[in-house]
Amino acid sequence: MSTDTASTLRPNDLGEALEAILDAAGALLFTGGGTKLGWGTDPTGVDVVIETTAMTDLLSYDAADATVAVQAGMPLAQLQATLAEHDQWLAIDPPHVADGATVGGVFATNDAGPRRLAHGTVRDLVIGATYVLADGAVGRTGGFVIKNVAGYDMAKLLCGSLGTLALVAELVLRVDPRPQASVTLGIPADAATAARIGVALGGAPVEPVAVEWADDTVWLQFAGHPDAVRAQADATVALLRRQVAADLEADEVEDADAVWRRLTDGLAGADGQTVVRGACLPTQLPDAAQGCVDAAGHAGVDVEIQAHVLVGVLTARVVGDPGGHAAFVDAWRARLSQLGGHAMVRRTAAKAAGGVDVWGSPPSAMGLMRQVKQQLDPDGRCAPGRFVGGM
């Protein structure tokens, strides 16, 4: 994304953010730490970039009530460090935390990591959001209500909107106790076995916080009280040996932190890779994974696959000839569509960017989405063209 010709403003608080928007002319781009600027289609004709990196204050924190209010530019790592002093955490583990991802940026993208299985995404943890529309109207949803937009749950609309509706200035969030212990198991598994493991766990009285498939291994994590964690892990292995394979291998991982860092980083990809996020029913994981491999063969590229087993979300990291990345995206998207799923591009290798279709066909709710955009940003000033359907 190029913003070389745009001016950049860095407000310190809500008041300065409002002033920046009112004073700015033309198209706006809202950013935090800049770790996910590649998400979506490149916006067109950006005149002013408004960075929230100076908006890092802790506004309030009630550990007993398990709520925290922060400015949107606070780095997520900083917030987690503050909460850890009280044995609490914001129960999300997205990529890019070490790279400076901000709370507001994670909210604007609804980015999530492997533990979304147990805790959901930031969409599930937000209590309230203070935002500024492109016309200077200030609103707040949830929490301490000042103004809302009639008929809309603004927190849900803003979360994942990539800054195409409003600038998010402040957030109120629910926090959780930090787990006292965790156990990670590694189970050798191809895609078909991973799907069977998912089916077995889906209706079982066990509660792993993460179940990821990568490198022909299903990785399971259990977290909580030490005794409960051990009991959950043992019960899960026994269950899987009854329902999946009697000789199923399940080894406890010693350097679990390194494993989960690698899996979390894998969701973001690296320079030179095109990263595609696909979705399907969890039971369709084998077909979706095979379709991914077939698409790579068709396009003449290599691909690495990772999946949230119980959620039905796959991440494909495409490497090799950038000229084949667009063909891979089209082929895999077509296969997922046959399965009733979909795919979107989260990261594009620089040399492949021009030909890659980020969003694919507009969703059935496109008409409603355009109505929302028209009401909240009628002049189309917020990141024009970045979102699905050219919004």
C-alpha positions in Angstrom: 0.0 0.0 0.0 1.5 3.3 -1.1 0.7 6.5 0.8 3.8 8.4 -0.3 1.9 11.5 -1.4 -0.4 11.7 1.7 0.1 13.8 4.7 0.3 12.1 8.1 -1.4 13.2 11.4 -0.8 11.7 14.8 -3.4 12.8 17.3 -2.9 12.3 21.0 -6.5 11.8 22.1 -10.1 11.8 21.0 -10.3 15.5 20.8 -7.3 15.8 18.5 -8.5 12.9 16.4 -11.8 14.8 15.9 -9.9 17.9 15.0 -7.7 16.0 12.5 -10.7 14.6 10.7 -12.5 17.9 10.6 -9.4 19.7 9.3 -8.5 17.1 6.7 -9.6 17.3 3.1 -10.1 14.3 0.8 -9.7 10.6 1.4 -8.7 9.3 4.8 -6.7 6.2 5.9 -6.7 5.3 9.6 -3.8 3.2 10.9 -2.3 1.9 14.1 0.9 0.0 14.2 0.7 -0.6 10.4 1.1 -4.4 10.8 -2.0 -5.2 8.7 -2.0 -2.4 6.1 -1.8 -5.0 3.4 -5.3 -6.3 4.3 -8.0 -5.6 1.8 -7.6 -3.9 -1.6 -5.3 -0.9 -1.7 -7.4 2.2 -1.1 -7.5 4.8 -3.8 -6.3 8.4 -3.7 -5.5 8.6 0.1 -4.9 12.3 1.0 -4.4 12.1 4.7 -3.2 9.3 7.0 -4.3 9.5 10.6 -2.1 7.3 12.8 -3.2 6.4 16.3 0.3 5.5 17.5 0.3 8.5 19.9 -3.0 7.4 21.5 -1.6 4.9 23.9 -3.2 5.8 27.3 -4.9 3.4 29.7 -8.1 5.2 30.4 -9.5 3.0 33.2 -9.0 -0.5 34.6 -11.1 -2.3 37.1 -9.6 -5.6 37.8 -12.4 -6.7 40.1 -14.9 -5.9 37.4 -12.7 -7.4 34.7 -13.0 -4.4 32.4 -10.4 -2.1 30.8 -10.7 1.0 28.7 -7.8 2.1 26.4 -7.0 4.5 23.6 -7.0 2.6 20.4 -3.3 3.1 19.6 -2.1 1.3 22.7 0.1 -1.6 21.6 -1.6 -4.9 22.5 1.7 -6.1 24.1 1.6 -3.1 26.5 -2.0 -3.8 27.4 -1.2 -7.5 28.1 1.7 -6.5 30.3 -0.5 -4.2 32.4 -3.1 -6.9 32.8 -0.6 -9.6 33.7 0.3 -7.6 36.8 -3.2 -8.5 38.0 -3.1 -12.1 36.6 -5.5 -11.1 33.8 -5.3 -10.9 30.0 -7.2 -9.9 27.0 -8.1 -13.4 25.7 -6.8 -13.0 22.1 -3.5 -14.1 20.6 -3.3 -12.6 17.1 -0.1 -12.4 15.1 2.1 -9.2 15.0 1.9 -8.5 18.8 5.7 -8.3 19.0 5.7 -6.1 15.9 3.6 -3.4 17.5 0.0 -4.4 16.7 -2.3 -2.0 18.4 -5.6 -2.8 20.2 -7.5 -0.7 17.7 -5.8 -2.3 14.8 -6.7 -5.8 16.0 -10.2 -4.5 16.5 -10.4 -2.9 13.0 -9.3 -6.2 11.4 -10.8 -8.6 13.9 -7.6 -10.5 13.7 -7.3 -13.6 15.8 -4.9 -16.5 16.7 -5.2 -20.2 17.5 -7.0 -19.6 20.8 -10.0 -18.1 19.1 -11.5 -21.6 19.6 -12.0 -21.0 23.3 -12.2 -17.2 23.5 -13.6 -16.1 20.2 -12.2 -12.9 18.7 -12.0 -9.3 20.0 -15.5 -8.9 18.6 -16.6 -11.1 21.5 -14.7 -9.2 24.1 -15.5 -5.6 23.2 -18.0 -3.8 25.5 -17.9 -0.4 24.0 -16.2 1.7 21.3 -15.8 5.4 20.8 -15.5 6.4 17.2 -15.4 9.4 14.9 -17.2 9.5 11.6 -15.8 11.2 8.5 -18.2 14.1 9.0 -16.9 14.7 12.6 -19.8 13.1 14.4 -18.5 11.3 17.6 -20.4 8.3 18.9 -20.0 5.6 21.5 -21.5 2.2 21.5 -22.0 0.1 24.6 -20.6 0.9 28.0 -21.2 4.5 28.7 -23.6 5.5 26.0 -23.2 9.0 24.5 -24.5 8.6 21.0 -25.2 5.6 18.7 -26.3 5.3 15.1 -29.9 4.2 15.3 -30.6 0.6 14.2 -27.0 -0.6 14.2 -24.8 -2.4 16.6 -21.8 -0.2 15.9 -19.2 -2.3 17.8 -20.0 -5.3 15.6 -20.0 -3.1 12.4 -16.7 -1.4 13.2 -15.0 -4.6 14.2 -13.4 -6.0 11.1 -14.4 -3.1 8.8 -10.7 -2.2 8.1 -11.3 1.4 9.0 -13.7 2.0 6.1 -16.5 3.3 8.3 -15.0 5.4 11.1 -11.9 6.1 13.1 -12.0 4.0 16.3 -10.5 6.2 19.1 -11.2 4.3 22.3 -12.3 0.8 23.4 -13.8 -0.8 26.5 -13.0 -4.5 26.8 -13.7 -7.5 28.9 -10.7 -9.3 30.3 -10.2 -12.8 31.7 -8.1 -14.5 34.4 -4.7 -15.7 33.1 -4.5 -19.5 32.9 -2.4 -20.9 35.7 -1.1 -23.8 33.6 -1.2 -25.3 30.1 -0.4 -28.5 28.4 0.2 -28.9 24.6 -0.1 -32.2 22.8 1.2 -33.1 19.3 -0.6 -35.8 17.3 0.7 -36.9 13.9 -2.2 -36.5 11.5 -3.0 -36.0 7.8 -6.0 -33.8 6.8 -8.4 -36.7 7.0 -7.3 -37.7 10.5 -7.4 -34.1 11.6 -11.0 -33.9 10.5 -11.9 -37.1 12.4 -10.2 -35.6 15.5 -12.3 -32.5 15.0 -15.5 -34.6 14.8 -14.6 -36.5 17.9 -13.8 -33.4 19.9 -16.8 -31.5 18.7 -19.3 -33.2 20.9 -17.0 -34.3 23.7 -16.9 -33.1 27.3 -13.4 -31.7 26.9 -12.4 -28.1 26.2 -9.1 -27.5 24.4 -8.4 -23.8 24.0 -6.7 -24.4 20.6 -6.7 -27.2 18.0 -4.5 -26.4 15.0 -3.4 -28.6 12.1 0.0 -27.8 10.6 3.0 -29.8 9.4 0.9 -33.0 9.4 0.3 -32.6 13.1 -2.7 -31.7 15.2 -1.6 -29.5 18.0 -3.9 -29.2 21.0 -3.6 -26.9 24.0 -5.4 -27.1 27.3 -5.2 -24.2 29.8 -6.5 -23.4 33.2 -6.1 -24.9 36.7 -3.1 -27.3 36.8 -5.2 -30.3 37.9 -8.0 -29.6 35.4 -5.6 -29.2 32.6 -3.9 -32.5 33.2 -7.3 -34.3 33.5 -8.5 -32.7 30.3 -5.4 -33.7 28.4 -5.6 -37.3 29.6 -9.4 -37.6 28.9 -8.8 -36.2 25.4 -6.2 -38.8 24.5 -8.4 -41.6 25.8 -11.3 -40.3 23.8 -9.3 -40.0 20.6 -8.0 -43.5 21.0 -11.5 -44.8 21.3 -13.0 -42.8 18.5 -10.2 -42.1 16.0 -7.4 -44.7 16.3 -6.5 -47.2 19.1 -2.8 -46.7 18.3 -3.0 -42.9 18.1 0.2 -41.2 19.3 -0.1 -38.1 21.5 3.1 -36.6 22.8 3.3 -33.8 25.3 5.3 -30.9 23.8 8.1 -29.5 26.1 8.8 -26.2 24.3 5.1 -25.4 23.8 5.6 -21.6 23.7 7.8 -21.9 20.7 5.2 -24.1 18.9 2.4 -21.7 19.5 4.6 -18.7 18.5 5.3 -20.5 15.2 1.7 -21.4 14.6 0.5 -17.8 15.4 3.2 -16.3 13.2 2.2 -18.7 10.5 -1.2 -17.1 10.3 0.4 -13.8 9.1 2.9 -15.3 6.7 6.2 -13.6 5.7 7.7 -11.4 3.0 7.4 -13.0 -0.4 4.4 -15.0 0.5 0.8 -14.6 -0.5 -1.5 -15.6 2.4 -5.0 -16.7 1.7 -7.6 -17.4 4.4 -10.2 -20.0 3.4 -13.4 -21.1 5.3 -15.5 -24.2 5.0 -17.3 -26.6 7.3 -14.9 -28.4 9.7 -15.8 -31.7 8.3 -14.7 -30.5 4.8 -11.2 -29.9 5.9 -9.8 -32.9 3.8 -11.5 -31.7 0.7 -10.4 -28.1 1.3 -6.8 -29.1 2.0 -6.7 -31.3 -1.1 -8.2 -28.5 -3.1 -5.4 -26.2 -1.8 -2.7 -28.7 -2.9 -4.3 -29.2 -6.3 -4.6 -25.4 -6.8 -0.9 -25.0 -6.1 0.0 -27.7 -8.6 -2.2 -26.0 -11.2 -0.5 -22.7 -10.6 3.0 -24.0 -10.4 3.6 -22.7 -6.8 4.3 -24.3 -3.4 1.9 -24.0 -0.5 2.0 -24.5 3.2 -1.4 -25.2 5.0 -2.5 -24.5 8.5 -6.1 -24.9 9.9 -8.2 -24.1 12.9 -9.6 -27.6 13.0 -12.8 -27.1 14.9 -13.6 -23.7 13.3 -13.1 -24.7 9.7 -10.7 -21.9 8.8 -7.6 -22.6 6.8 -4.6 -20.5 6.1 -2.6 -21.1 2.9 0.9 -19.6 2.6 1.8 -19.4 -1.1 5.5 -19.4 -2.1 7.3 -19.7 -5.4 6.8 -17.9 -8.7 4.8 -14.8 -7.9 3.3 -15.0 -11.4 1.4 -18.1 -10.2 -0.1 -16.6 -7.1 -3.2 -15.1 -8.7 -3.9 -18.4 -10.5 -3.6 -20.3 -7.2 -6.1 -17.9 -5.5 -8.6 -18.2 -8.3 -8.4 -22.0 -8.3 -8.6 -22.6 -4.6 -11.4 -20.0 -4.2 -13.4 -21.9 -6.9 -12.9 -25.2 -5.0 -13.9 -23.7 -1.7 -17.0 -22.2 -3.4 -18.0 -25.7 -4.6 -17.8 -26.7 -0.9 -20.0 -23.8 0.1 -17.0 -21.9 1.5 -15.1 -18.8 0.5 -11.6 -17.3 0.5 -10.0 -13.9 0.9 -6.4 -12.8 0.6 -4.8 -11.5 3.7 -1.3 -10.7 2.4 0.0 -10.5 -1.2 3.6 -11.0 -2.3 4.8 -7.7 -3.7 5.5 -9.0 -7.2 2.1 -10.7 -7.4 0.0 -7.9 -6.1 -1.4 -6.6 -9.4 -3.2 -9.7 -10.5 -4.5 -11.1 -7.2 -8.3 -10.8 -6.5 -8.3 -10.1 -2.8 -12.1 -10.5 -2.1 -13.6 -12.6 -4.8 -17.3 -12.4 -5.6 -19.3 -10.0 -3.4 -21.3 -11.7 -0.6 -25.1 -11.9 -0.7 -25.3 -9.2 2.0 -23.5 -6.7 -0.3 -26.6 -4.5 -0.7 -27.0 -4.1 3.0 -23.3 -3.4 3.4 -23.5 -0.6 0.9 -26.5 0.9 2.8 -24.4 0.9 6.0 -21.4 2.5 4.2 -23.7 5.1 2.7 -25.2 6.1 6.0 -22.0 6.2 8.0 -19.6 7.5 5.3 -21.8 9.0 2.5 -18.9 10.7 0.8 -16.8 7.6 0.8 -13.8 9.3 2.5 -12.7 6.4 4.8 -10.2 4.1 3.0 -12.1 4.3 -0.3 -12.0 1.0 -2.2 -10.3 -1.0 0.5 -13.3 -3.2 1.5 -15.2 -5.9 -0.3 -17.1 -4.7 -3.4 -14.8 -1.7 -3.8 -16.3 0.1 -0.7 
